[in-house]
Amino acid sequence: MENGGMKTKQTNKSSLQLHQAAAPAAPPQTRLWKIIMVAAIAAGVQFGWAIQLSLLTPYVQLLGIKHQYAPLIWLCGPISGMIVQPMVGYYSDNCTSRFGRRRPFIAAGASLVTIAVFLIGFAADIGHASGDPVGKMIKPRAIAVFVVGFWILDVANNMLQGPCRALLADLSGGRAKRMRTANSFFSFFMAIGNILGYAAGSWSGLHKVFPFSKTKACDVYCANLKSCFFISAALLLSLTTLALSTVREHELSKEVDEVDDDDEKLPSEKSKLPFFGEIFGALRDLPRSMWILLLVTCLNWIAWFPFFLFDTDWMGKEVYGGNPDGKASDGRLYEQGVQAGSLGLMLNSVVLGVMSLVVELIARRFGGVKKLWAGVNFILAACLALTILVTKMADKSRRFAPNGDLMPPSAGARAGALTLFSVLGIPLAVTYSIPFALASIFSSSTGSGQGLSLGVLNLGIVVPQMFVSLVGGPWDQLFGGGNLPAFIVGAISAALSGIFAITLLPSPPPDAKAGVPVAAFH
């Protein structure tokens, strides 16, 4: 028995050595411009997300979907992220295509995005051609086309983001500093995509660039959304084609894959669906550093999602005092608040972009990435808590016009709200970069696959998103229907995330090569 165990250990050791020797790691000195080329794909992805956040909710109501059912459509994002990203990560870790491990999935994701935006943009036209009425009525066929397109879009975006970040880790050659730099560039291009997306969404005359976009079934608002998606698809396809044609990957040796199967599994243990065994195995064998990273990430995103979901609504209701369901003047005031919130998101994206470029420098001055992450989580907690103060300022400055209509809040209240939006760009830049860099570093140092590691980390993002989407609304209603209760829970969660980051999260290894990324968790 003892000899047999020793023989198995020796076999596994030789298998691991062969695997590590043949795994497709990028050269240690991969040129920075190649990393930037891959990171730039994030601008195309985030351009589409910005359009979704700013334009899609009114669009679904235009199709006839009732307001209370609209949040259910947004659940497709976390659901697809929970399943698709880990699955794509696992299969990209083990892909033996001659085009590389990550590039086929990135190309497939970009192609699916093109199909999805076509379905979403032309949903009203397809529905009308199939028999839907024109006007403010429920359009069941258009809704069906839209929902299918929206789910495809979320699946495609998840197919893109995971392999993109994994490819950045591969190109970093296992070096901790280069991984942090790569993810900072990814965060920077996400900010660029946000800025471009919000700018395109706010231009009411964009449909004039594409005259064919306005049809009998598709009014000006619908035509603007359609035009935005045309630009989104063109930008994403251009950036993806440019990156994939200039950045090459090494092919994963099929011999290595076969050795892993023979040495690590008995024939009776092989699964027809290996992904599910791998993902549960990955969670079971997850090192302590990754569990703590998941915990800190989960608390961090519980703090972020109330702001992402209710930021413009908070500006419209609590700051401006409007009511979308009230009289006409209250509705106009709410719209002014939403527009001010959109300006806040634009400022947030600008700060996000600038901060993304200096995250690495600030981390060195701040004493390390975990101290930086903890510090910005406390900034996030403070900003979310200060929404109470800004709301109180707005309440005290309420003024009424001679006809009795409520007027916009004071300049001080508006400036305070926009300042909060802007300052939140600082912790957001760290949230978009440091956790993913740490996941890549920890997985490299333990010999885990980049794709599956980042897919597992994504669970720490999508689970909080589903939690907030399902619980946030009823929680707010419990305290009178405002947005502040969810923000307070977010502030507490952000503070806990900062405490756990500084006390429990292990420091990453030195900036020397952390290890060679291999194909999967072992």
C-alpha positions as CSV (number, residue, x, y, z in Angstrom):
1,M,0.0,0.0,0.0
2,E,2.8,2.4,1.0
3,N,4.8,1.6,-2.1
4,G,1.7,2.0,-4.3
5,G,1.1,5.4,-2.7
6,M,4.7,6.4,-3.3
7,K,4.4,5.3,-7.0
8,T,1.2,7.3,-7.4
9,K,2.9,10.4,-5.9
10,Q,5.9,10.0,-8.2
11,T,3.6,9.6,-11.2
12,N,1.5,12.7,-10.3
13,K,4.7,14.6,-9.7
14,S,6.1,13.8,-13.1
15,S,2.7,14.6,-14.6
16,L,2.6,18.0,-12.9
17,Q,6.2,18.7,-14.1
18,L,5.2,17.7,-17.7
19,H,2.1,19.8,-17.4
20,Q,3.9,22.9,-16.1
21,A,6.7,22.5,-18.7
22,A,4.3,22.3,-21.6
23,A,1.6,24.7,-20.4
24,P,1.2,27.8,-22.7
25,A,2.7,30.5,-20.6
26,A,3.5,33.8,-22.3
27,P,7.1,34.9,-22.4
28,P,8.1,36.7,-19.2
29,Q,8.8,39.9,-21.1
30,T,5.6,40.2,-23.1
31,R,5.5,43.7,-24.5
32,L,3.1,46.0,-22.7
33,W,1.4,47.1,-25.9
34,K,0.1,43.6,-26.4
35,I,-1.5,43.7,-22.9
36,I,-3.0,47.1,-23.7
37,M,-4.4,45.7,-27.0
38,V,-6.3,42.9,-25.1
39,A,-7.3,45.2,-22.3
40,A,-8.8,47.6,-24.8
41,I,-11.6,45.0,-25.6
42,A,-13.1,46.1,-22.2
43,A,-14.0,49.5,-23.8
44,G,-16.2,47.7,-26.3
45,V,-17.8,45.5,-23.7
46,Q,-18.4,48.4,-21.2
47,F,-19.8,50.6,-24.0
48,G,-22.6,48.1,-24.3
49,W,-23.1,47.9,-20.5
50,A,-23.3,51.7,-20.2
51,I,-26.1,51.7,-22.9
52,Q,-27.9,49.0,-21.0
53,L,-27.8,50.9,-17.7
54,S,-28.9,54.2,-19.2
55,L,-31.4,53.3,-21.9
56,L,-32.8,49.8,-21.6
57,T,-35.1,50.1,-18.6
58,P,-37.2,52.8,-20.3
59,Y,-37.0,50.8,-23.5
60,V,-38.5,47.7,-22.0
61,Q,-41.4,49.8,-20.6
62,L,-41.9,51.2,-24.1
63,L,-42.3,47.6,-25.3
64,G,-45.0,47.1,-22.7
65,I,-43.2,45.3,-19.9
66,K,-44.6,46.6,-16.6
67,H,-42.2,48.4,-14.2
68,Q,-42.4,45.8,-11.5
69,Y,-41.4,43.0,-13.9
70,A,-38.4,44.9,-15.4
71,P,-35.9,43.9,-12.6
72,L,-36.6,40.2,-13.4
73,I,-35.0,40.7,-16.8
74,W,-31.9,42.1,-15.2
75,L,-31.5,38.8,-13.3
76,C,-30.2,37.1,-16.5
77,G,-26.9,38.9,-15.9
78,P,-26.0,37.3,-12.6
79,I,-27.6,34.0,-13.5
80,S,-25.6,33.7,-16.8
81,G,-22.5,35.0,-14.9
82,M,-22.8,32.3,-12.3
83,I,-22.9,29.5,-14.9
84,V,-21.2,30.9,-18.1
85,Q,-18.1,32.5,-16.7
86,P,-16.9,29.5,-14.7
87,M,-17.8,27.1,-17.5
88,V,-16.0,29.2,-20.2
89,G,-13.1,29.6,-17.8
90,Y,-12.8,25.9,-17.3
91,Y,-13.0,25.0,-21.0
92,S,-10.7,27.8,-22.0
93,D,-8.1,26.5,-19.5
94,N,-8.3,23.1,-21.3
95,C,-8.9,24.3,-24.9
96,T,-6.4,22.7,-27.4
97,S,-7.4,24.8,-30.4
98,R,-4.6,25.8,-32.7
99,F,-5.8,29.4,-32.3
100,G,-5.0,29.3,-28.6
101,R,-6.9,28.8,-25.4
102,R,-8.6,32.2,-24.9
103,R,-8.9,33.7,-28.4
104,P,-11.6,31.3,-29.7
105,F,-13.9,32.2,-26.8
106,I,-13.3,35.9,-27.1
107,A,-14.1,35.7,-30.8
108,A,-17.2,33.7,-30.2
109,G,-18.4,36.2,-27.5
110,A,-17.9,39.1,-29.8
111,S,-19.9,37.4,-32.6
112,L,-22.7,36.6,-30.2
113,V,-22.8,40.2,-29.0
114,T,-23.4,41.3,-32.6
115,I,-26.3,38.9,-33.0
116,A,-27.7,40.0,-29.6
117,V,-27.7,43.8,-30.3
118,F,-29.4,43.1,-33.7
119,L,-32.2,41.3,-31.9
120,I,-32.6,44.0,-29.2
121,G,-32.4,46.9,-31.6
122,F,-34.8,45.5,-34.1
123,A,-37.1,43.9,-31.5
124,A,-39.9,46.4,-32.1
125,D,-39.6,46.1,-35.9
126,I,-39.6,42.3,-35.8
127,G,-42.5,42.3,-33.4
128,H,-44.5,44.7,-35.7
129,A,-43.7,42.6,-38.7
130,S,-45.0,39.6,-36.8
131,G,-48.3,41.2,-35.9
132,D,-47.7,43.5,-32.8
133,P,-49.7,46.7,-32.6
134,V,-48.2,50.1,-32.9
135,G,-48.5,52.5,-30.0
136,K,-48.4,52.4,-26.2
137,M,-49.6,48.8,-25.9
138,I,-48.1,45.5,-24.8
139,K,-46.1,44.1,-27.7
140,P,-45.7,40.4,-26.8
141,R,-43.7,39.4,-29.9
142,A,-41.3,42.3,-29.6
143,I,-40.9,41.4,-25.9
144,A,-40.0,37.8,-26.7
145,V,-37.4,38.9,-29.3
146,F,-36.0,41.4,-26.8
147,V,-35.7,38.9,-23.9
148,V,-33.9,36.4,-26.2
149,G,-31.5,39.0,-27.4
150,F,-30.9,40.4,-23.9
151,W,-30.1,36.9,-22.5
152,I,-27.8,36.2,-25.5
153,L,-26.1,39.6,-24.8
154,D,-25.4,38.8,-21.2
155,V,-24.1,35.3,-22.0
156,A,-21.8,36.8,-24.7
157,N,-20.5,39.5,-22.4
158,N,-19.6,36.8,-19.8
159,M,-17.9,34.8,-22.6
160,L,-15.8,37.8,-23.4
161,Q,-14.8,39.1,-20.0
162,G,-13.6,36.0,-18.3
163,P,-11.2,34.8,-21.2
164,C,-10.0,38.5,-21.7
165,R,-8.9,38.7,-18.1
166,A,-7.4,35.2,-18.2
167,L,-5.5,36.1,-21.4
168,L,-4.1,39.2,-19.6
169,A,-2.9,36.9,-16.8
170,D,-1.4,34.5,-19.3
171,L,0.4,37.4,-21.1
172,S,1.7,38.6,-17.7
173,G,3.8,35.5,-17.4
174,G,2.9,34.9,-13.8
175,R,4.4,38.2,-12.6
176,A,2.4,39.8,-9.9
177,K,3.3,43.4,-10.8
178,R,2.5,42.8,-14.5
179,M,-0.9,41.2,-13.5
180,R,-1.9,44.2,-11.5
181,T,-0.8,46.6,-14.3
182,A,-2.8,44.5,-16.8
183,N,-6.0,44.6,-14.7
184,S,-5.5,48.4,-14.1
185,F,-5.5,48.9,-17.9
186,F,-8.6,46.7,-18.2
187,S,-10.3,49.0,-15.6
188,F,-9.1,52.1,-17.5
189,F,-10.7,50.9,-20.7
190,M,-13.9,50.0,-18.8
191,A,-14.0,53.7,-17.8
192,I,-13.4,54.8,-21.4
193,G,-16.3,52.5,-22.5
194,N,-18.5,54.0,-19.8
195,I,-17.8,57.6,-20.9
196,L,-18.4,56.8,-24.6
197,G,-21.5,54.8,-23.8
198,Y,-23.1,57.5,-21.6
199,A,-22.2,60.2,-24.1
200,A,-23.8,58.2,-26.9
201,G,-26.9,57.5,-24.8
202,S,-27.4,61.1,-24.0
203,W,-27.3,62.4,-27.6
204,S,-30.9,62.6,-28.6
205,G,-30.1,63.2,-32.3
206,L,-27.9,60.1,-32.7
207,H,-30.5,58.4,-34.8
208,K,-30.0,61.0,-37.6
209,V,-26.6,59.4,-38.2
210,F,-28.5,56.2,-39.1
211,P,-31.7,57.4,-40.9
212,F,-33.0,53.9,-41.5
213,S,-33.1,53.3,-37.7
214,K,-36.4,55.2,-37.2
215,T,-39.4,53.2,-38.5
216,K,-43.1,53.0,-38.0
217,A,-42.6,50.6,-35.1
218,C,-39.5,52.3,-33.7
219,D,-39.8,55.9,-32.5
220,V,-37.0,58.4,-31.9
221,Y,-36.1,56.9,-28.5
222,C,-36.0,53.4,-29.9
223,A,-34.0,54.6,-32.9
224,N,-31.4,56.2,-30.7
225,L,-31.0,53.0,-28.7
226,K,-30.7,51.0,-32.0
227,S,-28.1,53.5,-33.2
228,C,-26.1,53.1,-30.0
229,F,-26.1,49.4,-30.4
230,F,-24.8,49.7,-34.0
231,I,-21.9,51.7,-32.7
232,S,-21.4,49.3,-29.8
233,A,-21.2,46.3,-32.1
234,A,-18.8,48.1,-34.5
235,L,-16.5,49.2,-31.7
236,L,-16.4,45.8,-30.0
237,L,-15.8,43.9,-33.3
238,S,-13.0,46.4,-34.3
239,L,-11.2,46.2,-31.0
240,T,-11.6,42.4,-30.8
241,T,-10.3,41.8,-34.3
242,L,-7.4,44.2,-33.8
243,A,-6.4,42.4,-30.5
244,L,-6.8,38.9,-31.7
245,S,-4.9,39.5,-35.0
246,T,-1.9,41.0,-33.2
247,V,-1.7,39.0,-30.0
248,R,-0.8,35.3,-30.4
249,E,-1.2,32.4,-28.0
250,H,0.7,29.2,-27.7
251,E,-1.4,26.0,-28.4
252,L,-2.1,23.8,-25.4
253,S,-0.5,20.4,-25.9
254,K,-3.0,17.7,-26.3
255,E,-0.4,15.3,-24.7
256,V,-0.6,17.3,-21.5
257,D,-4.3,17.1,-21.4
258,E,-4.2,13.4,-21.9
259,V,-1.6,12.9,-19.2
260,D,-3.8,14.8,-16.7
261,D,-6.8,12.6,-17.5
262,D,-4.8,9.4,-17.2
263,D,-2.9,10.3,-14.0
264,E,-5.5,12.2,-12.0
265,K,-8.7,10.2,-12.7
266,L,-9.7,6.6,-12.7
267,P,-11.8,5.5,-15.7
268,S,-14.7,5.1,-13.4
269,E,-14.3,8.6,-12.1
270,K,-14.4,10.4,-15.5
271,S,-17.5,12.5,-16.0
272,K,-19.3,13.2,-19.2
273,L,-19.6,16.8,-18.0
274,P,-16.2,17.4,-16.5
275,F,-16.9,21.1,-15.8
276,F,-19.3,20.5,-13.0
277,G,-16.9,18.1,-11.3
278,E,-14.1,20.7,-11.8
279,I,-16.1,23.6,-10.4
280,F,-17.2,21.8,-7.3
281,G,-13.7,20.4,-7.0
282,A,-12.3,23.9,-7.3
283,L,-14.6,25.2,-4.6
284,R,-13.8,22.2,-2.4
285,D,-10.0,22.5,-2.8
286,L,-10.0,26.3,-2.9
287,P,-6.9,27.6,-1.0
288,R,-7.6,29.8,2.1
289,S,-6.3,32.9,0.3
290,M,-9.0,32.5,-2.4
291,W,-11.8,31.8,0.1
292,I,-10.9,35.1,1.9
293,L,-10.7,36.9,-1.4
294,L,-14.2,35.6,-2.2
295,L,-15.5,36.8,1.1
296,V,-14.0,40.3,0.8
297,T,-15.2,40.5,-2.9
298,C,-18.7,39.4,-1.9
299,L,-19.1,42.0,0.8
300,N,-17.6,44.6,-1.5
301,W,-20.2,44.0,-4.2
302,I,-23.1,43.8,-1.7
303,A,-22.0,47.4,-1.1
304,W,-21.8,48.4,-4.7
305,F,-24.9,46.9,-6.2
306,P,-27.4,49.1,-4.3
307,F,-25.6,52.1,-5.7
308,F,-25.5,50.7,-9.2
309,L,-29.2,49.9,-9.1
310,F,-30.6,52.9,-7.4
311,D,-28.1,55.8,-8.0
312,T,-30.1,57.8,-10.6
313,D,-33.4,56.9,-8.8
314,W,-31.9,58.3,-5.6
315,M,-31.1,61.6,-7.4
316,G,-34.6,61.8,-8.9
317,K,-36.5,61.0,-5.7
318,E,-34.5,61.8,-2.6
319,V,-32.3,64.6,-3.9
320,Y,-34.6,66.3,-6.4
321,G,-37.9,65.3,-4.7
322,G,-39.5,64.1,-7.9
323,N,-42.0,61.3,-8.3
324,P,-42.3,59.3,-11.6
325,D,-45.8,58.3,-10.7
326,G,-47.0,61.7,-9.5
327,K,-48.3,64.7,-11.2
328,A,-46.6,66.0,-14.4
329,S,-44.4,68.6,-12.6
330,D,-43.2,65.9,-10.2
331,G,-42.4,63.6,-13.1
332,R,-40.4,66.4,-14.8
333,L,-38.5,67.0,-11.6
334,Y,-37.7,63.3,-11.3
335,E,-36.4,63.3,-14.9
336,Q,-34.2,66.3,-14.1
337,G,-32.8,64.3,-11.2
338,V,-32.2,61.2,-13.3
339,Q,-30.3,63.4,-15.9
340,A,-28.2,64.9,-13.0
341,G,-27.5,61.3,-11.9
342,S,-26.4,60.5,-15.5
343,L,-24.0,63.5,-15.2
344,G,-22.8,62.0,-11.9
345,L,-22.1,58.7,-13.6
346,M,-20.1,60.5,-16.3
347,L,-18.0,62.2,-13.7
348,N,-17.6,58.9,-11.9
349,S,-16.3,57.3,-15.1
350,V,-13.8,60.1,-15.6
351,V,-12.4,59.6,-12.1
352,L,-12.5,55.9,-12.6
353,G,-10.3,56.2,-15.8
354,V,-7.8,58.5,-14.1
355,M,-7.6,56.4,-11.0
356,S,-7.1,53.2,-13.0
357,L,-3.8,54.5,-14.4
358,V,-2.3,55.2,-11.0
359,V,-3.6,52.3,-9.0
360,E,-0.2,50.5,-9.1
361,L,1.7,53.7,-8.1
362,I,-0.7,54.4,-5.2
363,A,-0.6,50.8,-4.0
364,R,3.2,51.0,-3.7
365,R,2.9,54.3,-1.8
366,F,0.0,53.0,0.4
367,G,1.9,49.9,1.6
368,G,0.5,47.2,-0.7
369,V,-2.6,46.3,-2.6
370,K,-4.5,44.8,0.3
371,K,-4.1,48.0,2.3
372,L,-5.2,50.1,-0.6
373,W,-8.3,47.9,-1.2
374,A,-9.2,48.1,2.5
375,G,-8.7,51.9,2.5
376,V,-10.9,52.5,-0.5
377,N,-13.6,50.2,0.9
378,F,-13.8,52.6,3.9
379,I,-14.1,55.5,1.4
380,L,-17.0,53.5,-0.2
381,A,-18.6,53.0,3.2
382,A,-18.3,56.8,4.0
383,C,-19.8,57.9,0.6
384,L,-22.8,55.6,1.0
385,A,-23.4,56.8,4.5
386,L,-23.1,60.4,3.4
387,T,-26.1,59.9,1.1
388,I,-28.1,60.5,4.3
389,L,-26.5,63.9,4.8
390,V,-27.0,64.9,1.2
391,T,-30.7,63.8,1.3
392,K,-31.2,65.8,4.5
393,M,-29.5,68.9,2.9
394,A,-31.9,68.5,-0.1
395,D,-34.9,68.2,2.2
396,K,-34.1,71.4,4.1
397,S,-33.6,73.3,0.9
398,R,-36.9,72.4,-0.7
399,R,-38.5,75.4,-2.4
400,F,-41.9,75.8,-4.1
401,A,-42.8,77.9,-7.1
402,P,-45.7,80.4,-7.0
403,N,-48.0,77.8,-8.6
404,G,-47.1,75.3,-5.8
405,D,-44.8,73.1,-7.8
406,L,-41.7,71.8,-6.1
407,M,-38.4,73.3,-7.4
408,P,-35.0,71.6,-7.8
409,P,-32.8,71.4,-4.7
410,S,-30.2,74.0,-3.7
411,A,-26.8,74.2,-5.5
412,G,-25.2,72.9,-2.4
413,A,-27.3,69.7,-2.3
414,R,-26.7,69.1,-6.0
415,A,-22.9,69.7,-5.6
416,G,-22.8,67.3,-2.7
417,A,-24.5,64.5,-4.6
418,L,-22.3,65.0,-7.7
419,T,-19.2,65.0,-5.4
420,L,-20.3,61.6,-4.0
421,F,-20.7,60.2,-7.5
422,S,-17.2,61.5,-8.4
423,V,-15.4,60.3,-5.3
424,L,-16.9,56.8,-5.8
425,G,-14.8,56.5,-8.9
426,I,-11.8,56.0,-6.7
427,P,-12.9,52.8,-5.0
428,L,-14.5,51.6,-8.2
429,A,-11.2,51.7,-10.0
430,V,-9.7,49.4,-7.3
431,T,-12.8,47.1,-7.4
432,Y,-12.4,46.7,-11.1
433,S,-8.7,45.8,-10.9
434,I,-7.2,44.6,-7.6
435,P,-9.5,41.6,-6.9
436,F,-9.0,40.1,-10.4
437,A,-5.3,40.7,-10.1
438,L,-5.2,39.0,-6.7
439,A,-7.2,36.0,-8.1
440,S,-4.7,35.7,-10.9
441,I,-1.7,36.0,-8.6
442,F,-3.1,33.5,-6.0
443,S,-4.0,31.0,-8.8
444,S,-0.6,31.3,-10.3
445,S,1.2,30.7,-7.0
446,T,-0.9,27.6,-6.3
447,G,-0.8,26.2,-9.9
448,S,-4.5,26.8,-10.7
449,G,-6.0,27.6,-14.0
450,Q,-6.6,31.3,-14.7
451,G,-9.9,30.9,-16.5
452,L,-11.5,28.7,-13.8
453,S,-10.0,30.8,-11.0
454,L,-11.5,34.0,-12.4
455,G,-14.8,32.2,-13.0
456,V,-14.9,31.2,-9.3
457,L,-14.1,34.8,-8.3
458,N,-17.1,35.8,-10.4
459,L,-19.3,33.9,-8.1
460,G,-18.4,36.5,-5.4
461,I,-19.9,39.1,-7.7
462,V,-23.0,37.5,-9.2
463,V,-24.3,36.0,-5.9
464,P,-24.4,39.5,-4.3
465,Q,-26.0,40.9,-7.4
466,M,-28.8,38.3,-7.3
467,F,-29.2,38.9,-3.5
468,V,-29.5,42.7,-3.9
469,S,-31.8,42.4,-7.0
470,L,-34.2,40.2,-5.1
471,V,-34.0,41.7,-1.6
472,G,-33.2,45.3,-2.2
473,G,-36.7,46.4,-3.3
474,P,-38.6,44.7,-0.5
475,W,-36.0,45.9,2.0
476,D,-36.5,49.5,0.9
477,Q,-40.3,49.1,1.0
478,L,-40.0,47.9,4.6
479,F,-38.6,51.4,5.5
480,G,-41.0,53.5,3.5
481,G,-39.9,52.9,-0.1
482,G,-36.8,55.1,-0.3
483,N,-33.3,54.1,-1.4
484,L,-31.4,55.0,1.8
485,P,-32.0,51.7,3.6
486,A,-30.2,49.8,0.9
487,F,-27.4,52.4,0.9
488,I,-26.9,52.0,4.6
489,V,-26.7,48.2,4.3
490,G,-24.1,48.8,1.5
491,A,-22.1,51.1,3.8
492,I,-22.0,48.5,6.6
493,S,-21.0,45.8,4.1
494,A,-18.2,48.0,2.6
495,A,-16.8,48.7,6.1
496,L,-16.8,44.9,6.8
497,S,-15.1,44.3,3.5
498,G,-12.4,46.8,4.5
499,I,-11.9,45.2,7.9
500,F,-11.6,41.7,6.5
501,A,-9.2,42.9,3.7
502,I,-6.8,44.4,6.2
503,T,-7.0,41.6,8.8
504,L,-7.6,38.4,6.9
505,L,-6.6,38.8,3.3
506,P,-3.0,37.5,2.7
507,S,-0.5,39.7,1.0
508,P,0.4,38.7,-2.5
509,P,3.8,37.2,-3.2
510,P,6.7,39.6,-4.3
511,D,6.8,41.0,-7.7
512,A,8.9,38.2,-9.0
513,K,7.3,35.5,-11.1
514,A,4.5,34.1,-9.0
515,G,4.2,30.8,-10.9
516,V,3.2,29.4,-14.2
517,P,-0.5,29.4,-15.0
518,V,-1.7,25.9,-15.8
519,A,-4.9,24.5,-17.1
520,A,-7.1,23.9,-14.2
521,F,-7.5,23.5,-10.4
522,H,-5.6,20.5,-9.1
